[in-house]
């Protein structure tokens, strides 16, 4: 399967045309046009992705890799063909560096248990940041607790930027691994991961970059990023839930023991000894989410067909428009005002709880996220129990922002 690189096209997105690709956006919500502003949690699915998954089940579904009959061979070819799509999406060196997982959470757990845990001992350190998602906190707590190692956290500045000076100070002779989010799901902050990986390389420290929020919004290049591992989830890159990608440098994957045992990750099995398959199959035990991976490929093709630089430019422009528009709302405070941000706005209001705000906005046809966004330590850092989060995708436009602002005015009418 061949995929063309992202087109070089400076034309702005035709959002109205793109909205037509998403069936869910064609329905009204509570009598209003649906303004879906929760893509940071899960993006909606274009018809091409829906057709890809449905087409697998309708036309050629069968279990993969060992069947000699035509349906199995066709499913295998479609499933394995997605590795090349991912390789091009990430500008990786080899398809063998692409491991299919259930999502970014499983990818991080895989690296934690298979790569990092064996290298840890009492007094060793794993370094993360104060803006991590729980998926990039809990796995490291689990392995440091059982190995006697220590979890070290680089703090976040008042505007939501990572404190790079503090991060440098926290890299020590005992630092064995660094895991950092590329884009904060709560603040929208884009972290300087290239600078972080450069610091780590000077000390010979491997780095994982959590790309769950960067892969949907910008071009990511493994040649430039400098990371040892990178992961993302299909459901945020306009694909289905239950599928995702771990990219790892081949020399690491070849040295890592399997994370799970079972079928399809072996070369030979006897009761005395098992020989494991080579990467990436070594890390894909059991029957995978075959149709989900195929649809994951369709989502990445959809993004690359539009052009990820165009998507980023569109979303940054929308963020700027939204930041200006919400200044009109009395009593609203934005949490996270870093100068380099993706299309995420988290905020609180003086007289209304985030859950109440989310409920009122829903009645106005506006879908936002309200809560701690799986970043409870970050909420504690900013002294709030929760925020309202509006997050943008390629299908959003200024009308969605206007609808959000109108809904927030209604909140003030009711609670102000």
N, C-alpha and C positions, 0 to 999 in steps of 0.2 A: 504494500500500500504506500503510495507516494503522496506527500503533502507539500504543497508549495509554501515558501516562507510568507510571513505577513506581507501584504501588499504595501508598497510605498505610495501613500495617498494622503495628501494634506487636507482633503475635503472634510468638513465637519460631518458628523453622523447625521443621517436622516432618521431621527428618532421615531417619527410617526410610522415610517416604513418598518423599522425594526420592531416596534411594538406589535405590529401585525404578525410577527413571527412567533409571538407568545400567546397561546390560546387563553391562558388564565387571565391575561390582562384585558381581554375583550368583554369580560362580564362586569356589570355594575356591582358595587359593594355598599349595602345599606342605602341604596338610592343615589349613590354618587359614582363618578368615575373612580376606578381603583387606582390609588396612588401607592404603589408597593415600594416601601422605603425600608426594607429589611433584608437586603441582599447580603449583608455581612453575615447573617445567620445561615441563609440558603438562598441562592439565586433561583429565579424562575427558569423554566425549561422551554427552549425554542422547539418548534415543531420538528426540526431536524433531529433533535435528540430523542424526542418522543417516538418518532418514526424508526429510528435506529434500534431502540430497545424493543419496540413492538415488532419490528421486522424480524429480529432474531427469533423471537418466540413464535411468530406466525410462519416463518419460511424455512429456517434451518437450524433451530436449536437442537443441540445434543451435547453430551459431555465431551470434554476436549482432551486432546493429546494422545489417547490410546485407541480410539476407535478407527477402524480401517474403512468404515462405510462413509458414504459421501456426506451425510449430514454432519457427522463428527469432524470430518476433515474441513468442511466449510466453516463450522464454528471455530475450530482451532485456528484456521487461517485468519478469520476476522478478529479473534481475540489477540493473537500474537501480533497481528498487524498494528494494533494500537501502540505497541512498544515503540515502533518507528514514529508514530504521531507524537508520542510523548518526547522521544529523543529530540525531534525537531523543535517541539514546543519549548524545551529547556536548553536547546543547543548543547546537548550532552554528547559525549564521545561515542557511546555504544548503547545499543538496545539492552545489552546485558547489565547495564547499570540501572535499569528500570524495573522496580519491584512493584507489583500490584498488591494493594492492601485495602482494608475497608475504609480508610480515611486517614487524615493527618494524625489523629489520636493513636491509631494502631501503629503507624509509622514511627512515632516518637517512642512508644513502648518497645517496639522491636529493637530500635537502636539502643535504648536504655538497657534492656535485658541482654541483648546479644553482643553488643560492641562495648558498652561502657562498664557494665557491672563487672565483667572479668578483670578489668584493669584497676579497680578501686580497692583500696585497703584503708585501715584506720588512719584518719588524719588527711586523707586525700580530699580534693574539693571539686565540685561541679558548680560552674558559674552560670547563672541565668540573670534575667532582669526583672525589675519590679512591675513591668507591664505585661507579664506573660499570662496567657490563657491557662486555665487549670490543667489542660492537657499537656502543657509544657512546664508544669510545676510538680504535680502529683507523681508522675513516673520517676522523677529524680529523687523525690522524698522517699519513695519506696525502696530504691536501690541504695541510697545513702544510709538509710536506717539499718539495713541488713549487712552492710559492709563496714560500718563504722566511719564512713566518709561524711563530709559536711557539705550542705547546700549553701552557696554564697550568692547574695542578691545584689546586683548593681542598681542603685536608686534612680528614681524618676524626678526630674525637675518640676517646678511649679507649673510650667507651661505644657508639660506632657512630653518634653524631650527626654531622651536617655542621657543621664549624666556620664558623659564619656570619660571625664577625668576620674570619676569614682570607679568606673569600670576598669580603667587602666590600673588603678591602685589595687584593685581586687584580684588581678591576675598575679598569682604567686607561683612559687616553685612547687606547690602542691596542687595546682590547678591541672586537672586531667582532662577536662572536657568543658566546652562552652555550648550552650543552647540558647538561641535568641530568636525572638519573633521578628519577622521582616517588617510587617505592618501591624500595628496594634488594632485588635478588633474593637476595642472600646474607645480609644482616643483617635485612631486614624493616623497616628504618628508613623512616619516612614523612617526606620532606623538605618544608620549608616553601616550596613552589614559588610560592605567591602572593606571599610576601615577596621571593623572588628575582626574579620578573618585575616587581615594583614597583620594585626597585632598578634593574633593567635599563631600564625605561621612562624613568626619570629621566635616563638617559644616552643614550637612543635606541638601545639595543642589542637586537636581536631574540633571542628565546629559543626553543629547542626543548625540550619535555618528553617524555622517554621514558616512556610510560605502559604499557609491557608488563606491569608488575606492579601498576599501580593500576586499570586498566580492569576486571580480573576481580573486584575486591574492594570497590569503593566507587563512589559517584556521582561522575562527573567532568563538570564544567560549563565549557565554553569561555568563557562569559560572565564567570565568576568567576576562572578560572585565570590569565588575563592573558597567556598564551603566544601566540607567533606560529605555532608548529607543535606538534602532539601526535601521537603514533603508538602503535599497539598491534597485537598479533598475534591472529588468530582462535583459534589452538590453545590459548591461555591463557584465552580467554573462552568456553570450552566449545564452540568450533567446530573446524573441521578445520585441519590443517596446510596451509601453502602459500597462505594468504590473510591479509590484514591491511589496516590503514587508516593513511593519512597524512591528518591534518586540517591545513590551512593557511589562514591569512587570505587571502581572495580577492585582495587587492591584491598580495600576494607571489606567489601562484600565477600571476597574470596577467603578472607581470614576469619570471618565471623561464623560461629556455629549457628545452626538453625534455631529459630525462636519457637516454633511449634513442630511437632512430629505428626506424621500421618501419610496419606497417599500423595503422590505426585511430587514429593520433595526428595525422593530417594533415587538412587541408582540401582542398588541391590539390597535385599533384606533377607537375613537368616536369623534364626533365634540366637545365634552367637554374636552377630555383628551386622550393623547397617552401614552402607556407604551412601553418603548424601549426594544429591544432584549438585551440579554447579549453579552458581547464581545466574539468573534470579530465581529459578525454580526452587532452589533450596529453601526459600522463604515464603513459598506459596503452597502450604500444606492444605490438602483437601480440595473439594470441588469449589472453585471460586465463583464470584458473582459474574458469570460469563456475559450475560446481556448487559449488566451494569458497566463492565469494562468497555464493551463495544460502544455503549452510549457515551461513556466518558470520552472516548476518541472523537465521537461526533461533536461533543461540546467544545473540545479543543480546536477542532477543525473550524467550527462556527466562529470562535474568537479570532483565530488566525485569518480567516477569510475577511473579517471586518478590519482587522489591523489593531494590535494591542496599543500602539502609540496613539491611534485615534481614539480608542476607548479611554485611555488615561487622560488625554487632552479634554475630552468631553466631560469626564467626571470631575476633573479639577475645575473646569469652568463652572460646572453646576455647584460645586462646593463654594466657590467664591460668591456666586449669586445667592446661595442660601445663607451664607454668613452675613451678607449685607441685609437680607430680608428679615432675618430673625432679630436684628438689632431693634426693630420696631416693637418687639414684644416686651412689655414691662415685666420686670421680675425674673427674666430668664438669664441664666448663667451657663456659658459653655464650659465644659470640662475637657481640657486638652486643646491648646491653641498653638501648638508647635508650628513653625513656619513651613515645614515640609510634611504635608499630610495627604492621605488618600481621601476618598469620598465618604467620610464618616463624621457625623456631628453628634456628640453626646452632650446632654444638657439637663439642668434641673430648673425648676420654677419655684418661686418663693412660697406660694400658697397652695400648691397641689402636689400630691405624691405622684411619682412616675407611673405607677399602675393606673391611677385615676386619669392621668394625662393620656396614657395609651388607650384606655377604654373610650374616652371622649373622641379621640382622633379616629378610632375605629368606626364610630358612629358617623363620622364625616368621610368615610371611605379611605382613610389614610392608615396604612399598616406600618407601625414602627415597633421596635423592641423596647421593653421596659424591664429593668432588673439589674442584676450585677454583671451580666454578660459573661459569666464564668471567669470573672476577674475580681474575686472578692478582696484579695490583698490590695489591688489597685483602688478599689472603692474606699478601703480603709485609708490609703495614702492621701486621698483627696477629701476625706471626712464626710462621705455621703454613703447612704445605704444602697442607693441605686441611681441610675440615670435613665433618661429616655434617649434612645439612639436611633437616629435616622441615617440610613446608609444607602448609597447610590449604586446603581448598575447601569449598564449600557442602554437600557430601555427607559431610563428616567429622563424627565425634561423639566423645564421651568414651571410648567403647569402643575407638576407634582409638588414642587416647592411652594408655589402659591397656595395650593390646597392645604399643605402642612401649616403654613402661616395663618390661614383663615381658621383652621382648627384650633391653633394655639390661642388665637383671639377669643374663641368661644370658651376655652379653658379659663382665661382671665375673667370673662363675663360671669362664669359660674363660681369661680373661687377667689377672684381678686378682691 
